[in-house]
C-alpha cells in the first residue's frame, strides 16, 4: 500500500490533470480518484489507530512516572527518618570521639554549618546579590507585529496541529 505522502501526491496530480482539462474528468481519472480516496481513508484510519495507541502509551508512562516519583519520595522520607533516629541513638548512646559502634558498623555525628536567613530585607547591601534575567516579551511582540509594527529579530509563525474528534 502507498504511503500517505504518495497518496497525497497522486491526488494532487489528479486534481492538476482535471484542472488542466478544465474540469473534465475521464472514466480512468474517476476510477483513480476513487482508489486514491479509498487509500487515503484507510491510511488515515491506520494513522489514527497508531496515534491513539501511542497516546495511551504516553498516558501509561505518565502514570508510571507519577507512581515511581511517589515511591521515590516515600523512600527518601524513610531514609531521612531512619537517619534521624540513628543520629538520636548516637547522641544518646555513642561516644563523642568514637561514635556508636554496632557490629561491623560505626555511626558518628558529622558537624556542619549552614546559614539561615530570617529576613533578607534586614541584611546589609554587602550581603545581597542582585540577579537580573532578560527574556523576550513574546506577548508584546505578537501584539506589535499583529498591529502592523515591524519588530527586528522577530516574526510571527503560523502553526498547525491536528485536531481529532
C-alpha distance (Angstrom), angle and dihedral (degrees) to the residues before:
residue distance angle dihedral
X1 . . .
X2 3.79 . .
X3 3.78 122.5 .
X4 3.78 121.1 -107.2
X5 3.80 88.5 -107.6
X6 3.82 91.7 53.7
X7 3.81 91.8 46.8
X8 3.81 90.5 51.0
X9 3.82 91.1 49.4
X10 3.80 91.6 48.6
X11 3.80 91.0 51.1
X12 3.80 92.7 46.7
X13 3.84 90.5 49.6
X14 3.80 90.1 50.2
X15 3.81 91.2 49.4
X16 3.82 89.6 50.1
X17 3.81 90.8 50.8
X18 3.81 91.4 48.9
X19 3.80 90.7 47.8
X20 3.82 91.1 50.3
X21 3.80 88.7 51.4
X22 3.83 87.7 53.6
X23 3.80 93.1 -112.3
X24 3.80 97.2 -45.8
X25 3.82 109.7 139.6
X26 3.78 119.6 -159.8
X27 3.80 121.8 -147.0
X28 3.82 89.1 -110.2
X29 3.83 91.8 51.8
X30 3.79 90.5 47.9
X31 3.82 90.3 53.5
X32 3.80 91.0 46.3
X33 3.81 89.8 50.9
X34 3.80 91.8 51.8
X35 3.82 91.5 48.0
X36 3.83 92.9 46.6
X37 3.81 92.4 46.4
X38 3.82 90.3 49.2
X39 3.80 90.6 49.6
X40 3.81 90.2 46.7
X41 3.80 90.4 51.8
X42 3.81 95.3 48.3
X43 3.82 92.8 43.5
X44 3.82 91.2 48.7
X45 3.80 90.7 51.1
X46 3.81 89.8 49.0
X47 3.82 90.5 50.5
X48 3.81 89.8 47.8
X49 3.82 90.4 52.6
X50 3.80 91.5 51.3
X51 3.82 91.7 46.6
X52 3.82 91.2 51.9
X53 3.81 92.0 46.8
X54 3.81 92.0 50.2
X55 3.81 92.2 45.9
X56 3.82 87.2 54.1
X57 3.79 89.7 49.9
X58 3.81 90.9 50.9
X59 3.82 90.6 49.5
X60 3.80 89.9 50.9
X61 3.80 90.9 48.7
X62 3.82 91.2 49.4
X63 3.81 90.4 51.1
X64 3.80 90.6 48.2
X65 3.82 90.2 49.8
X66 3.82 89.4 52.6
X67 3.81 91.0 48.1
X68 3.81 92.6 48.5
X69 3.82 91.9 45.2
X70 3.81 90.3 53.3
X71 3.80 89.7 46.5
X72 3.83 90.5 50.8
X73 3.81 90.8 48.8
X74 3.82 91.2 51.4
X75 3.81 90.8 49.1
X76 3.82 92.2 49.0
X77 3.81 90.6 48.8
X78 3.81 90.7 49.5
X79 3.82 91.3 49.2
X80 3.82 91.4 49.1
X81 3.82 91.7 49.4
X82 3.81 93.8 46.4
X83 3.82 92.0 48.2
X84 3.82 89.0 50.1
X85 3.79 91.3 51.9
X86 3.81 91.3 47.7
X87 3.81 90.0 50.0
X88 3.81 89.2 52.1
X89 3.82 89.5 50.8
X90 3.82 90.3 50.2
X91 3.82 89.9 49.3
X92 3.82 92.3 49.6
X93 3.80 102.7 37.3
X94 3.80 107.8 15.1
X95 3.76 131.1 96.8
X96 3.84 115.2 -114.2
X97 3.83 92.5 -123.6
X98 3.80 104.3 25.9
X99 3.78 98.2 35.9
X100 3.79 120.7 -154.0
X101 3.79 114.4 -35.5
X102 3.80 114.3 -158.6
X103 3.79 117.2 170.7
X104 3.80 108.3 -53.5
X105 3.81 94.1 -17.0
X106 3.77 131.4 85.6
X107 3.79 119.2 -159.3
X108 3.80 116.2 -160.9
X109 3.78 137.5 172.8
X110 3.77 117.5 -112.9
X111 3.77 118.0 -156.5
X112 3.79 122.6 -140.8
X113 3.77 136.5 162.7
X114 3.78 128.4 -135.7
X115 3.79 133.1 178.5
X116 3.77 120.5 -120.8
X117 3.80 115.1 -163.5
X118 3.79 110.6 -156.1
X119 3.82 97.2 -179.9
X120 3.80 120.5 6.2
X121 3.82 91.0 -168.0
X122 3.81 90.0 68.4
X123 3.81 94.5 53.6
X124 3.82 119.8 105.0
X125 3.84 114.9 -106.0
X126 3.83 90.0 -111.0
X127 3.81 88.1 70.7
X128 3.80 97.0 48.3
X129 3.79 123.9 92.8
X130 3.78 115.7 -161.3
X131 3.78 114.9 -147.4
X132 3.76 120.6 -163.0
X133 3.78 123.2 -170.8
X134 3.76 126.5 -174.8
X135 3.78 126.2 -156.1
X136 3.79 133.4 161.2
X137 3.81 117.3 -94.7
X138 3.80 95.9 -129.4
X139 3.79 94.0 -179.1
X140 3.82 92.3 56.0
X141 3.81 91.0 44.1
X142 3.82 91.0 52.2
X143 3.80 91.9 48.8
X144 3.82 92.0 48.4
X145 3.82 94.7 48.8
X146 3.80 92.0 43.0
X147 3.81 89.9 54.2
X148 3.81 90.2 54.2
X149 3.79 99.6 -97.3
X150 3.80 117.7 137.9
X151 3.80 113.4 -127.0
X152 3.80 112.5 -166.2
X153 3.78 111.2 -135.7
X154 3.79 96.3 21.9
X155 3.78 138.0 77.1
X156 3.78 135.8 176.1
X157 3.78 115.1 -110.4
X158 3.77 122.0 -162.7
X159 3.78 111.9 -139.0
X160 3.77 128.3 -166.4
X161 3.75 128.5 -157.3
X162 3.77 130.5 -176.0
X163 3.79 118.5 -102.3
X164 3.80 114.6 -160.4
X165 3.79 119.5 -168.2
